[in-house]
Amino acid sequence: MAGKSKTDVAARSGAKTSAKLCSICGNKVDVIMAVSPSGKKSMRRLCCDG
């Protein structure tokens, strides 16, 4: 069973490279890390104002 993998590496890499699209406008969603004044970090998804 050498060379066999339980995960489909090609499918996983394809999922990572696929762009997330906005459900409202259909454009690509940008993900940024925002830091609040208190120092808390959060990931934000930016797209349209909807």
DSSP file (Angstrom, degrees, kcal/mol; ACC not computed):
  #  RESIDUE AA STRUCTURE BP1 BP2  ACC     N-H-->O    O-->H-N    N-H-->O    O-->H-N    TCO  KAPPA ALPHA  PHI   PSI    X-CA   Y-CA   Z-CA
    1    1 A M    >         0   0    0      0, 0.0     3,-1.5     0, 0.0     2,-0.2   0.000 360.0 360.0 360.0  21.9    0.0    0.0    0.0
    2    2 A A  T 3   +     0   0    0      1,-0.2     3,-0.1     3,-0.0     0, 0.0  -0.474 360.0  23.7 -68.6 138.2    2.9    2.3   -0.5
    3    3 A G  T 3  S+     0   0    0      1,-0.3     2,-0.3    -2,-0.2    -1,-0.2   0.354  92.0 125.3  89.4  -6.2    2.0    5.5   -2.3
    4    4 A K    <   -     0   0    0     -3,-1.5     2,-0.4     2,-0.0    -1,-0.3  -0.672  40.0-167.1 -88.0 141.9   -1.7    5.4   -1.2
    5    5 A S        -     0   0    0     -2,-0.3    -3,-0.0    -3,-0.1     4,-0.0  -0.969  24.3-143.4-128.5 144.5   -3.2    8.3    0.6
    6    6 A K  S    S+     0   0    0     -2,-0.4     2,-0.3     2,-0.1    -1,-0.1   0.759  87.0  61.6 -76.4 -23.5   -6.5    8.5    2.5
    7    7 A T  S    S-     0   0    0     -3,-0.0     2,-1.1     4,-0.0     3,-0.1  -0.776  85.8-122.5-105.8 150.2   -7.0   12.1    1.3
    8    8 A D     >  -     0   0    0     -2,-0.3     4,-2.0     1,-0.2     5,-0.2  -0.768  26.7-171.7 -89.3  98.9   -7.4   13.3   -2.3
    9    9 A V  H  > S+     0   0    0     -2,-1.1     4,-2.4     1,-0.2     5,-0.2   0.866  81.5  54.0 -64.1 -38.1   -4.6   15.8   -2.4
   10   10 A A  H  > S+     0   0    0      1,-0.2     4,-1.9     2,-0.2    -1,-0.2   0.892 109.2  48.3 -64.7 -39.5   -5.7   17.2   -5.8
   11   11 A A  H  > S+     0   0    0      2,-0.2     4,-1.8     1,-0.2    -1,-0.2   0.887 111.6  50.0 -68.6 -38.5   -9.2   17.9   -4.6
   12   12 A R  H  X S+     0   0    0     -4,-2.0     4,-1.6     2,-0.2    -2,-0.2   0.913 111.5  47.4 -66.9 -42.1   -8.0   19.6   -1.5
   13   13 A S  H  X S+     0   0    0     -4,-2.4     4,-1.7     1,-0.2    -1,-0.2   0.854 110.7  53.2 -68.9 -33.0   -5.6   21.9   -3.4
   14   14 A G  H  X S+     0   0    0     -4,-1.9     4,-1.1    -5,-0.2    -1,-0.2   0.870 107.5  50.9 -66.8 -36.7   -8.4   22.7   -5.9
   15   15 A A  H  < S+     0   0    0     -4,-1.8    -2,-0.2     1,-0.2    -1,-0.2   0.852 109.3  51.2 -68.9 -34.5  -10.7   23.7   -3.1
   16   16 A K  H  < S+     0   0    0     -4,-1.6    -1,-0.2     1,-0.2    -2,-0.2   0.877 111.6  46.2 -70.1 -37.0   -8.0   26.0   -1.7
   17   17 A T  H  < S+     0   0    0     -4,-1.7    -1,-0.2    -5,-0.1     2,-0.2   0.669  88.8 101.1 -82.9 -15.5   -7.4   27.8   -5.0
   18   18 A S  S  < S-     0   0    0     -4,-1.1     2,-0.2    -5,-0.1    -3,-0.0  -0.499  76.9-120.7 -72.0 137.7  -11.0   28.3   -5.8
   19   19 A A        -     0   0    0     -2,-0.2     2,-0.4     1,-0.1    -1,-0.1  -0.533  16.0-124.3 -81.3 141.5  -12.2   31.8   -5.1
   20   20 A K        -     0   0    0      9,-0.3     9,-2.3    -2,-0.2     2,-0.3  -0.722  30.6-151.4 -81.6 130.6  -15.0   32.5   -2.6
   21   21 A L  B     -A   28   0A   0     -2,-0.4     7,-0.2     7,-0.2     2,-0.2  -0.817  17.3-108.0-109.9 146.6  -17.7   34.5   -4.4
   22   22 A C     >  -     0   0    0      5,-3.0     4,-0.8    -2,-0.3    -1,-0.0  -0.456  17.3-143.7 -69.5 137.2  -20.1   37.0   -2.8
   23   23 A S  T  4 S+     0   0    0     -2,-0.2    -1,-0.1     2,-0.1    -2,-0.0   0.660  97.3  44.6 -76.4 -14.9  -23.7   35.7   -2.6
   24   24 A I  T  4 S+     0   0    0      3,-0.1    -1,-0.1    24,-0.0    -2,-0.0   0.911 131.8  10.5 -93.7 -54.0  -25.1   39.2   -3.3
   25   25 A C  T  4 S-     0   0    0      2,-0.1    -2,-0.1    23,-0.0     3,-0.1   0.653  89.6-126.5-105.0 -17.8  -22.9   40.6   -6.2
   26   26 A G     <  +     0   0    0     -4,-0.8     2,-0.1     1,-0.3    -3,-0.1   0.465  64.1 130.3  87.2   0.9  -21.0   37.5   -7.4
   27   27 A N        -     0   0    0      1,-0.1    -5,-3.0    -6,-0.1    -1,-0.3  -0.383  69.5 -81.8 -83.8 166.7  -17.5   39.2   -7.1
   28   28 A K  B     -A   21   0A   0     -7,-0.2     2,-0.5    -2,-0.1    -7,-0.2  -0.434  44.0-129.7 -68.0 140.1  -14.5   37.7   -5.3
   29   29 A V        -     0   0    0     -9,-2.3     2,-0.4    -2,-0.1    -9,-0.3  -0.805  14.7-144.0 -95.3 128.1  -14.6   38.2   -1.5
   30   30 A D  E     -B   46   0B   0     16,-2.4    16,-3.8    -2,-0.5     2,-0.5  -0.766   8.9-153.4 -90.9 134.9  -11.4   39.7    0.1
   31   31 A V  E     +B   45   0B   0     -2,-0.4     2,-0.3    14,-0.2    14,-0.2  -0.942  19.9 173.7-110.8 123.9  -10.5   38.3    3.6
   32   32 A I  E     -B   44   0B   0     12,-2.8    12,-3.3    -2,-0.5     2,-0.6  -0.870  32.7-120.8-125.0 159.3   -8.5   40.6    5.8
   33   33 A M  E     -B   43   0B   0     -2,-0.3     2,-0.4    10,-0.2    10,-0.2  -0.906  30.7-164.9 -99.9 121.2   -7.3   40.5    9.4
   34   34 A A  E     -B   42   0B   0      8,-3.4     8,-2.5    -2,-0.6     2,-0.5  -0.859   6.9-153.3-107.4 140.1   -8.6   43.4   11.4
   35   35 A V  E     -B   41   0B   0     -2,-0.4     6,-0.2     6,-0.2     5,-0.0  -0.960  12.6-143.1-115.1 123.0   -7.2   44.4   14.8
   36   36 A S    >   -     0   0    0      4,-2.6     3,-2.1    -2,-0.5     6,-0.0  -0.329  31.5-102.3 -76.6 163.8   -9.5   46.2   17.2
   37   37 A P  T 3  S+     0   0    0      0, 0.0    -1,-0.1     0, 0.0    -2,-0.0   0.782 123.8  58.1 -57.9 -26.3   -8.2   49.0   19.5
   38   38 A S  T 3  S-     0   0    0      2,-0.1    -2,-0.0     1,-0.0    -3,-0.0   0.555 122.8-106.4 -81.2  -5.8   -8.2   46.5   22.4
   39   39 A G  S <  S+     0   0    0     -3,-2.1     2,-0.3     1,-0.3    -1,-0.0   0.430  70.8 143.8  99.3   0.1   -5.8   44.3   20.4
   40   40 A K        -     0   0    0     -5,-0.0    -4,-2.6     1,-0.0     2,-0.3  -0.588  39.9-144.0 -77.2 131.5   -8.3   41.5   19.5
   41   41 A K  E     +B   35   0B   0     -2,-0.3     2,-0.3    -6,-0.2    -6,-0.2  -0.738  23.3 171.7 -96.2 142.6   -7.7   40.1   16.0
   42   42 A S  E     -B   34   0B   0     -8,-2.5    -8,-3.4    -2,-0.3     2,-0.5  -0.995  31.5-122.4-147.6 149.1  -10.5   39.0   13.7
   43   43 A M  E     -B   33   0B   0     -2,-0.3     2,-0.4   -10,-0.2   -10,-0.2  -0.790  31.1-167.0 -91.0 130.9  -10.9   37.9   10.1
   44   44 A R  E     -B   32   0B   0    -12,-3.3   -12,-2.8    -2,-0.5     2,-0.6  -0.936  15.4-142.5-121.8 143.4  -13.2   40.0    8.0
   45   45 A R  E     -B   31   0B   0     -2,-0.4     2,-0.4   -14,-0.2   -14,-0.2  -0.915  21.1-163.8-104.7 121.4  -14.7   39.3    4.6
   46   46 A L  E     +B   30   0B   0    -16,-3.8   -16,-2.4    -2,-0.6     2,-0.2  -0.874  33.1 112.3-110.2 135.5  -15.0   42.4    2.5
   47   47 A C        -     0   0    0      1,-0.5   -18,-0.1    -2,-0.4   -19,-0.1  -0.487  68.7  -5.4-157.4-124.0  -17.1   42.8   -0.6
   48   48 A C        -     0   0    0     -2,-0.2    -1,-0.5   -21,-0.1   -24,-0.0  -0.261  69.4-107.5 -79.5 172.0  -20.1   44.8   -1.4
   49   49 A D              0   0    0      1,-0.2    -1,-0.1    -3,-0.1    -3,-0.0   0.407 360.0 360.0 -81.2   3.9  -22.0   46.9    1.2
   50   50 A G              0   0    0      0, 0.0    -1,-0.2     0, 0.0    -2,-0.0   0.449 360.0 360.0 -72.3 360.0  -24.9   44.5    1.2
